Amino acid sequence: MDLTQKSVENVEYMIEEIKEKLKVLNLGAIKPSHFDEEMYEELFEIYEMVKKKNSFSPNEMQALVEELGSLRKK
C-alpha cells in the first residue's frame, strides 16, 4: 500500500491501524468516514508516529485522540 498517495482507502487504512495500535475502546468514536483527504498530511503524520511507538502513556493517548478529533470533518 502506497500511503504517500491521498485516497479514501488510505485514510481508512490509517484510521484502522491507529485504532488498533491505540486499542481504542469506543470504536464508533473514530470512523474513517469522519475524515477526508484535506487533512491527509496531518493524519499521515499521526499514523507514522503511532506506528513507531510500542506503547503510549495515558496523556499521550489523550493527546492523540484530541488531535484526531480536531481533524474530523466539520
Buried (B, 14 or more C-beta within 10 A) or exposed (E): EEBEEBEEEBBBBBBBBBBEBBEBEEEEEBEBEBBBEEBBEBBBEBBEBBEEEEEBEEEBBEEBBEBBEEBEEE
